[in-house]
Amino acid sequence: GTSTNGWDEGTSMRRLTALNCLYQLTADERVAAAMATEVAVLTGPRYYGPPNFAIHNHGLMANLQLVRAADLLGRPAWKTRAIERMTSEAPQAFSALGTSWEQSSMYQQVNAGLWEEAATTLEAAGEPTAAAAIRATVAKAYTVFSWMTEPDGDIVQIGDSDQVPGRPL
């Protein structure tokens, strides 16, 4: 590809997060134009999710910011795209028992929290069935996170985890 709108989806997602806040404060059309540039990256081939990449927390965070940007600028197509992606990706984000497919035990909690936020976003967007299904999966994910809690109260550190408090049953 080209770097016309940027190379890195993670940077674009973080930029869009900041631009959403800035636009909310200023309603400046220059900020709106910059938001559209970042949305182009996050809805293009660099999106960190299917079909080019496995489901990942970066893709979900991008979708959450797309919904916010869509609401701020009145761009329903952005919101529709983000909601469709969240709805289709949610069933694949965890195993049937609720284990995250991501790289570490710490991301079990990170992903459960992000998908809980996605459920709230979907519910607010008029998608109660999708939100309920995600909440059921999130409940399983938090149970799995509890299983990762050691007797000292912290999680077992697998992968690139930091030492974080667990969630005892």
N, C-alpha and C positions, 0 to 999 in steps of 0.2 A: 504494500500500500504506500500511501504518501503520508507526510506529516502535516498536511494542510490544516487540520484541526487539532493536531496533537497526536502523540504516539501512545501514551500510557493511560489506560482506563482508570487506574487507581488515582492518578493525579487529576484526571478530568472529573471523577466523582467528588474528590475533595474540593476542587475548584467550584463545582456546581453547588456544593453544600454552602460554601462561603458566599457565592453569588446569590443564592436564594436568600440568605440573611441580608445581604447588602441591598438587594432589590426590595425586600420587604420594608427596609428603612427609608429608601430613597425614591423608589418607583422610577429610577432613571433608565431611559431607553437604551443608553449605552450598556448598562448592566444587563438588560434584557437581551441585547445582541450577543453579549459574551455568554449568557446562559444558553442561547440557541447553539452556539459553537460547541459548548461542552456536551449538550444533548446529542449533537451529531456524532460525537465520538462514542457516547454511551448507547446509542441505538444503531451503531454501525458494526463492522466486523470485529472491532476491538472489545465489544461487550464481553465481560468475563462471565459467560454462561453459554448455554446451548445456542446455536449448534456448534460453535467453534471451540468451546471449552466446557469442562464439567461444571456442574452447579457449584457456586462458590459464594462466600459471604460478600465479596466485592460486587458481584452481580446484584445481589439482593439490596445492598446499600445503595447502589446506583438506581435501582428501581424505586426505592423509597424516596430518593432525591428527585427522580423524574416526576413522581406524583406531586411532590411539593412544588416543583417548578411549574408543572402544568396548572396547578391550582392558582399559583401566583400570577401567571401570565394569561390564563384562560386559554390553554392549548389542550383541548380534550384528546387529541390524537396521541400526545405524549403520555397522558394518563392511561388511556386505553392500552397502549403498548406495554407500559409497566405492569398494569394489572394482569394482562394476559400472560406475561412472562412469570410473574409471581405465582399465579394460579396454576400454571402448567409445571413450574419447577418445584413447587412445594412438596408434592408427593415423592419426589426423588432426592430431596435434601438429606433425608435420614433413612436408615434401614427400617424394615418393618417393625422392629422392636424399639426404634428411636435413637439409634447410634448415628452420629454425624459421620459423614464420609471424609471430613477434612482432616488436616494433618496432625492434630494433637488433642490431648484430653482437654486442654483449656478451651479449644474451639467448640467443644460440646456445649459449654455454657454460652459462649459468644453466639453461636448459631441459634440456640434455643431462644435467647433474648431477641435476636434480630427477627426471627420468624414470628415471635410473639408480637413484635412491633408491626410486622407485615399483616398479621391477622387483624390488628386494630385498624390499620390503614384500609384493608379490604372491607371491613365492616362499615367504616365510614363512607366508603365508595359504593355501598349498596350491594356488597357481595357476602351476605351472611353465611351462606352454605360453605363457601371457600374458607371463610374465617373460622367457622366451627371445625372444619376438617383440620386446618392448620393448628388450632388450639389443642385438638386431641393428640396430634403428633408432638407438639411442644410439651405436653404433659408427659408423654413417654420419654422425650429427650431429657427432661429434668430428672426423671427417675433413673435413667442411665447415668446422668451426672452424679446422682447420689451414690450409685454403685462405685463410682470412681473416687469417692471420698475415703481417705484413709482414717485410721483411728485417731490420728493427731488433728483431724479436722480439715486438713488441706487435701487437695486432689493428688492423686498419683500423677507424677510428671511423665507423660509419654509424648514423644515428638518434641516440637518446639514450644512446649508449655512453660509458662512462668509458674512460680509457686503461688497459688491462689487458694482462698478458702473454698472448701467444698460445700456440699449441701447434704448434711446428714439426714437419713431417713427419719 
